């Protein structure tokens, strides 16, 4: 049975078209439509209910050591109040999930994981935290606190102006946060993060406070073009910004190098789960790679479509659609590395029809400044 976020009734009462996703009932779009919602985020501002995301805590005297062992990125130089993107790999080097890590202090870390992977991730982390405790004498504990939090994402060029109408607690730098922030007297965590490729903020608070914060943000942003946005625009925005999505550009059979996420893997760390397998993969060379595709003729590129070059299948699309801001049909794909030649022509088979496309660089869109 699907769950409802604390904002479910608001979505229904305000024209949200509800769709089941990751065990939750969430709005896929509102009456404004996906294209208008997408463009609002690129040009003004949009707000998303992302209360379905998973939130974990890792805490204890040796929490920093546990974080280093669990994840691929290096957290030894992460300062309090900063955020870092990372991956969690299995022992064969495949990606279990991608996530972001918030450093509250040396003994306490806040993790945000993909909603669809919450239970899997929690089981994996708990298993290894327990092993670290018994085998390495690492003093660290794990807690799944997902049910204690609601989350709203305020995204777009006007987002800071809108937020500043309600609070002075605004993180100064990208990938930084304020844990004890307040919006209209309600305590929340505010981070300068997002999944749209646009400037913006993510706000975490108690379930009982989210409706008040949400409505105050909607009201504050009325004159600046702020509108509520659904899952549809969230997906087109992240694809336009070439941000990977678990289950599409990442899974347990795809390693970080193939996914184009080597920046989040620090092989010079002494140890982390999956490092040995990734070392072997590096020595063998990368056989496939995530790349971009731009349609050269009419037709919308879709996910899970075979990619051909000179009549030979070279890979498969992982995400694809018409991108409203760029006004272009584009896709990300996993293809053989030797075929990843910028400007080279390929063909994508969509519903039995071949559409000509050009291999192109990622990201498709990048905002002028962060």
VOGU-3710 file (C-alpha; in Angstrom, 3 decimals, decimal comma):
1> xxxxxxxxxx> 0,000/0,000/0,000  1,384/3,392/-1,018  2,208/5,986/1,606  1,176/9,624/1,586  3,423/12,572/2,386  2,163/15,205/4,837  1,416/17,404/1,798  -0,770/14,840/0,019  -4,061/16,660/0,721  -2,544/19,955/-0,433
11> xxxxxxxxxx> -1,535/18,386/-3,749  -4,996/16,905/-4,315  -6,757/20,151/-3,381  -4,517/22,179/-5,689  -4,794/20,168/-8,879  -1,927/17,743/-8,424  -2,153/14,677/-10,655  -1,219/11,887/-8,242  1,047/9,051/-9,309  2,533/6,138/-7,297
21> xxxxxxxxxx> 6,321/6,395/-7,019  8,763/4,662/-4,631  5,855/3,458/-2,449  4,443/7,003/-2,185  1,550/8,836/-3,791  3,095/11,984/-5,271  2,083/14,629/-7,816  3,503/13,980/-11,258  2,311/17,419/-12,407  -0,231/20,137/-11,707
31> xxxxxxxxxx> -2,709/21,822/-14,039  0,092/24,091/-15,272  1,722/21,061/-16,952  5,253/19,686/-16,996  6,667/22,124/-19,567  5,479/25,201/-17,645  6,775/23,740/-14,389  10,140/22,978/-15,991  10,449/26,494/-17,406  9,449/28,071/-14,095
41> xxxxxxxxxx> 12,439/26,426/-12,414  14,819/27,483/-15,182  13,599/31,075/-15,343  11,895/31,869/-12,004  11,229/29,292/-9,278  9,488/26,020/-8,524  8,825/24,061/-5,348  8,766/20,260/-5,053  7,498/17,922/-2,349  10,349/15,438/-1,891
51> xxxxxxxxxx> 9,275/14,090/1,495  9,577/10,564/0,112  13,386/10,689/0,222  15,224/8,574/2,810  17,167/10,135/5,674  19,673/8,304/7,890  21,964/9,182/10,787  25,413/7,732/11,447  26,755/8,834/14,801  29,296/7,954/17,484
61> xxxxxxxxxx> 32,918/8,630/18,417  34,174/6,917/15,244  31,387/8,022/12,875  33,932/9,698/10,575  35,848/6,445/10,205  32,649/4,519/9,441  31,690/7,057/6,755  35,113/6,707/5,137  34,773/2,924/4,943  31,174/2,851/3,715
71> xxxxxxxxxx> 31,348/5,329/0,846  33,558/6,069/-2,163  34,263/9,764/-1,651  36,796/11,186/0,812  35,287/12,815/3,894  38,535/13,402/5,816  38,545/17,079/4,790  34,783/17,673/4,936  34,032/20,576/7,261  31,055/20,921/9,580
81> xxxxxxxxxx> 28,142/22,510/7,783  29,184/21,167/4,374  27,653/18,529/2,114  29,337/15,977/-0,150  27,994/13,743/-2,927  29,103/10,123/-2,826  28,358/6,594/-3,952  27,848/3,388/-2,047  29,249/0,356/-3,881  28,816/-3,364/-3,465
91> xxxxxxxxxx> 31,817/-5,669/-3,215  31,943/-6,126/-6,999  32,110/-2,360/-7,583  28,499/-1,890/-8,691  26,540/1,090/-7,401  24,096/0,317/-4,599  23,012/3,955/-4,465  24,162/7,535/-4,768  23,571/9,847/-1,824  24,589/13,069/-0,161
101> xxxxxxxxxx> 26,283/13,292/3,235  25,836/16,217/5,628  28,475/16,681/8,316  26,737/17,931/11,475  29,933/17,475/13,494  32,777/14,952/13,813  30,477/12,499/15,593  27,271/12,908/13,571  26,438/12,642/9,875  23,072/13,050/8,138
111> xxxxxxxxxx> 22,567/11,017/4,943  19,948/11,502/2,222  19,287/8,489/-0,028  16,970/7,649/-2,905  13,453/6,812/-1,777  13,231/3,594/-3,795  16,453/2,324/-2,176  15,717/3,266/1,426  15,212/-0,238/2,815  18,048/-1,768/0,783
121> xxxxxxxxxx> 20,428/1,006/1,767  19,481/0,832/5,435  20,073/-2,932/5,540  23,490/-2,599/3,847  24,706/0,227/6,062  23,450/-1,406/9,259  25,130/-4,693/8,308  28,516/-3,040/7,857  28,207/-0,675/10,814  27,652/-3,782/12,960
131> xxxxxxxxxx> 30,654/-5,503/11,342  32,866/-2,454/11,840  31,848/-2,353/15,476  32,692/-5,998/16,163  35,675/-6,543/13,838  37,346/-3,115/13,814  36,139/-1,817/17,204  34,665/1,233/15,506  32,267/3,133/17,753  29,454/4,092/15,357
141> xxxxxxxxxx> 25,695/3,595/15,222  23,072/3,806/12,492  19,475/5,018/12,569  16,874/5,326/9,833  15,090/8,609/10,619  13,188/8,918/7,312  9,762/8,881/8,934  10,690/11,867/11,108  11,305/14,253/8,205  9,426/16,008/5,450
151> xxxxxxxxxx> 11,317/17,795/2,700  10,621/20,586/0,221  12,939/21,623/-2,610  12,807/25,301/-3,611  14,617/25,622/-6,927  15,295/28,299/-9,504  16,981/31,704/-9,974  14,445/33,459/-7,714  14,713/30,881/-4,920  17,115/32,858/-2,724
161> xxxxxxxxxx> 15,038/36,014/-2,969  11,920/34,072/-2,007  13,580/32,261/0,883  15,066/35,507/2,213  11,538/36,844/2,709  11,017/34,211/5,409  14,435/33,725/6,994  17,929/35,109/7,367  19,265/31,545/7,737  20,465/31,066/4,179
171> xxxxxxxxxx> 23,541/28,888/3,478  26,174/30,982/1,737  27,874/28,326/-0,387  26,749/25,588/-2,750  26,681/22,257/-0,898  26,568/23,914/2,522  23,765/23,876/5,104  22,420/25,345/8,321  21,142/22,720/10,742  19,300/24,968/13,226
181> xxxxxxxxxx> 17,653/27,299/10,734  14,196/28,781/11,219  11,398/29,647/8,825  8,653/31,681/10,473  9,722/30,372/13,874  9,752/26,707/12,805  13,065/24,865/13,111  14,428/23,210/9,981  17,602/22,260/8,168  18,246/24,340/5,047
191> xxxxxxxxxx> 20,835/23,249/2,488  21,962/24,888/-0,736  21,475/21,743/-2,796  19,101/20,353/-5,413  18,448/17,953/-8,252  17,477/20,321/-11,044  20,769/21,788/-12,240  19,536/25,152/-10,995  20,384/27,210/-7,949  18,141/26,315/-5,039
201> xxxxxxxxxx> 17,567/24,984/-1,553  16,300/21,851/0,161  14,417/22,257/3,427  14,047/19,435/5,977  11,610/19,751/8,867  9,188/17,855/11,101  6,229/16,301/9,319  3,806/18,501/11,251  5,597/21,691/10,126  5,932/21,112/6,396
211> xxxxxxxxxx> 2,443/22,320/5,401  2,998/25,678/7,130  6,461/26,135/5,589  5,206/25,046/2,160  2,292/27,497/2,152  4,443/30,365/3,421  6,945/29,727/0,618  4,163/29,575/-1,985  2,781/32,892/-0,719  6,218/34,542/-0,506
221> xxxxxxxxxx> 7,032/33,533/-4,075  3,739/34,513/-5,649  5,033/37,733/-7,212  8,248/36,062/-8,399  6,570/33,333/-10,439  6,946/30,462/-7,950  4,709/27,487/-8,747  4,420/23,946/-7,343  6,079/21,302/-9,511  5,717/17,539/-9,752
231> xxxxxxxxxx> 7,819/14,479/-10,481  7,560/15,014/-14,234  9,404/18,339/-14,198  11,848/17,020/-11,608  12,807/14,305/-14,091  13,068/16,543/-17,166  15,127/19,086/-15,205  17,619/16,527/-13,892  17,909/14,984/-17,378  18,492/18,382/-18,980
241> xxxxxxxxxx> 21,254/18,929/-16,399  22,504/15,364/-17,147  22,185/14,257/-13,525  22,094/10,465/-13,195  19,080/8,684/-11,705  19,345/5,387/-9,881  17,805/2,563/-11,894  18,634/4,403/-15,125  22,255/5,612/-15,260  23,220/3,633/-12,155
251> xxxxxxxxxx> 22,551/0,181/-10,751  24,418/-2,653/-9,089  25,793/-3,817/-12,451  27,167/-0,393/-13,398  30,325/0,880/-11,710  31,100/4,565/-10,987  33,598/4,870/-13,854  31,070/3,634/-16,400  28,460/5,998/-14,947  30,829/8,944/-15,401
261> xxxxxxxxxx> 30,992/9,532/-11,641  34,710/9,018/-11,024  34,866/12,464/-9,358  33,012/10,916/-6,397  35,455/8,010/-6,045  38,745/8,611/-4,263  40,933/5,615/-5,028  43,766/7,006/-2,905  41,739/6,335/0,241  43,194/3,448/2,230
271> xxxxxxxxxx> 39,980/1,442/2,096  36,269/1,531/1,288  33,673/-1,068/0,355  34,158/-2,050/-3,283  37,647/-0,533/-3,656  39,361/-3,826/-4,459  36,893/-4,597/-7,256  37,144/-1,057/-8,638  40,939/-1,292/-8,657  40,636/-4,371/-10,864
281> xxxxxxxxxx> 38,142/-2,645/-13,163  40,488/0,327/-13,571  43,322/-1,965/-14,649  41,089/-3,601/-17,276  39,975/-0,294/-18,787  36,473/1,086/-19,175  34,438/-0,925/-21,671  31,331/1,273/-21,625  30,571/4,856/-20,671  27,631/7,165/-20,039
291> xxxxxxxxxx> 27,317/9,709/-22,831  24,902/12,153/-24,418  22,775/11,893/-27,558  21,125/14,739/-29,455  18,351/13,965/-31,944  19,078/15,189/-35,477  15,555/14,699/-36,795  11,951/14,621/-35,601  11,143/12,139/-32,888  11,535/11,909/-29,131
301> xxxxxxxxxx> 14,382/9,818/-27,764  13,246/7,498/-24,961  14,849/5,294/-22,329  15,782/1,632/-22,874  16,157/2,035/-26,638  19,022/0,349/-28,522  21,705/2,613/-29,987  23,298/1,728/-33,347  26,336/2,958/-35,238  26,887/1,795/-38,814
311> xxxxxxxxxx> 24,206/-0,832/-38,258  25,940/-2,338/-35,226  24,341/-2,084/-31,775  26,680/-0,167/-29,471  24,578/0,440/-26,375  21,249/1,491/-24,890  19,621/4,739/-23,833  19,140/5,129/-20,073  16,975/8,293/-20,007  15,511/10,369/-22,790
321> xxxxxxxxxx> 12,796/12,899/-23,624  12,126/16,330/-25,096  13,926/18,954/-22,979  11,797/22,123/-22,711  14,481/24,729/-21,987  16,857/23,482/-24,677  13,925/22,791/-27,034  15,628/19,590/-28,100  15,068/15,843/-27,858  18,058/14,358/-26,037
331> xxxxxxxxxx> 19,048/11,226/-24,174  21,746/9,788/-21,982  23,032/6,380/-22,971  25,468/3,692/-21,948  27,583/2,825/-24,997  30,824/1,043/-25,847  33,723/3,318/-24,929  35,381/3,117/-28,359  32,232/4,572/-29,929  32,086/7,606/-27,630
341> xxxxxxxxxx> 33,283/10,077/-30,265  31,797/13,567/-29,993  29,898/14,567/-33,119  29,709/10,999/-34,414  26,323/10,025/-35,851  24,305/7,183/-34,360  20,755/5,855/-34,644  18,307/5,126/-31,829  15,494/2,652/-32,357  12,336/4,089/-30,790
351> xxxxxxxxxx> 9,195/1,987/-31,143  10,486/0,344/-34,281  11,659/3,564/-35,922  15,294/4,647/-36,274  15,999/8,257/-35,248  19,302/9,842/-36,237  21,258/11,346/-33,367  24,659/12,805/-32,614  26,910/11,814/-29,718  27,472/14,878/-27,550
361> xxxxxxxxxx> 29,058/15,982/-24,315  27,448/15,992/-20,880  25,972/17,980/-19,253  23,406/19,186/-21,770  22,641/22,238/-19,619  24,714/24,049/-17,018  23,621/27,256/-15,350  25,853/30,291/-15,844  26,940/30,439/-12,198  26,562/28,362/-9,010
//
